[in-house]
């Protein structure tokens, strides 16, 4: 499918120094799907009305602050008007954005949003089950854990939502980055007698239970991705917790709109699929070199079929001689579970190879554990034969 069938031309351009108040009025007066923010003739991001509302910034704030804070660094990805939908999904996932500018040659033609792509292909998602693409290595937090711990886990794993469980490891809620932002900027008129607004300095010590959303929208592994996307759209959310049964409380995974986009970007090529989030942070490290290095590690994992590799880069504010501190996470999804490695370094190349070394150690360790289990099984079988 050609992306021009999905992209829209209802957008406006504003300068990076434009005040948020003016941008809000543009959305109110015109039927815009997005606003492209320009700086020195270059696009630095695309702003959606929902994103503007969730930002909770003051009217005098420059719009550039919003689009820059929504990215981990680098320039926003660009899409060609006649690019294939699979390629556009890859660009959105690797650029870690939900909307991107669409160009015809050198000219800005329109914008394309992830939600519009999902709506366009919605009926074609019935052939894929939730279990096929959901993330099964799930990070959780308990009700009694502090919000500070939750924030650290969200940042460490590069995720925007985390299931909340009780002492029995049963699902009781979910905490998202939006929940945390909502609490931090809650309007005074929404305060109640037990509201903790004004205690922002103590927010990190607040129990997760106070901020989490409950009940949780869930789905089972056997349901279709079409059903999952329908639930997300119907409830205005971007992800679902996967449970073994419809009324179950055991967390079996998480599925997000990004997981669906990632699945749509896959091709039938024989080589392993590697997705990179925040690909613009690669600087001197090429995509080809990165894929080759990951593949070499995967080759040591031959007993397990590697279905997908995900490499995520995140830029920190700290710098050394102008080179930013980068965190890299590499995760392999295999037929026998997931294995990962992470590391930090100054520049993407350094961070990637630190993470790759740790991934390789974890791969070899898992391979050794598997070999030990096989040996133990063989030994038990021989003993039973005696």
Phi, psi and omega in degrees: 000137179280134184293341179295341177284346184246323182298156182236158180253004181277078179217166176228156177253137175226157178283154182300333181273001181297137179288147180301326180302319180292321180295319178301317181294328177296316179295324182288322185278326187241155180273071185266142174271342180181166178234126180271126182262123184248147176216119182054038176084357180247146176283126178251000178161165176238130184252131175259157181297319179299319179297321179295317180296317183287344183287333178056035181269160180287158183299330183277356179293142176285140184295336179299330181295328182285312184291327180286323180290341181275354180243159178268004179132164179081179180273153178293149179290155179240148182238140175275145185303326183252021176293151177288149182301321179301317181294321180294320177300318178298317180298317180294317180294313183288333177274353179056044179230159179258348180210145184219153176287146179246129183246147168244101189069235178264358186261136177290122186254323184187198176223155178226134182247148180301319180299323180293324177295314181297323178292323182291327183256007188311310184292340181275359184270002182289343182276351181250136177265158179302320180297338181290329189234352182294151174278120185262344176270089191261136174268130179235171177218153179266161181301325185273349177295153181278155180301325178303320178293320179297317180299318179298320180290321177299316181290316183298321185261001177062041182239165182244000179211149181216124179296144179250133182236161176267191182297337180266012180065026178265140181296127179233345182186185176215142179240129180241165176298327178295323177299319181292317179295317180302318180293318185294332185243019184305133180292149183298327182291348179268000182288143174243182182296335181253010181293143184255018175298139185100350178248033184303326180298336181259007186304323183296339181265359181286138177298143178304328182305326183289338185249342187292159175261138180205141002286172186255139173285124183233169177206159182256158182301329184279347179286161184278158176294331175301316178296318182298314180295322178299316179296319179298312181294319182296330183253003178063038181235169184247002181198160180228149173273135180264127176238154185298324180230158183304322181255015182280163180240004179273123181286120181250350181167184176219139175233134181234170176299326179296323176299321180292315178300319180298318179295322180293334182279348182291147177241176180269017180294152184286330183292153181297141179277128178237123176253140180237125176262135186064051183297338181291350178273000186295337184044248185279347180278124181272156179297320181298316180294320179298312181298320180298317180294319178295320181298322179298322177290319181298327180299338178276002186242033192297334181294337180246133179283115180278115183277328188197144175238134180237123178245122183239129176250139176226131183262133175263166180286333182296140179225156174231110182053042176087350181265123184287151174283126183242139172253134180237134176236130178240127181230129177255129176256118185237174179290348181237033177113191182240151176220143187217166174207145181218160179189166179236153178190166178274108186098151184296322182300311181297311181299318182298315184287332172295314179296321181296319178299317180291322177299315181298318178297319180292324177297311181294325178294316179295322178296321179293319178298318180296319179295320178297320180294321179293319179297318179298320179295318178297319181295317179295321179297320179294321180294324179291338180279345182285000000 
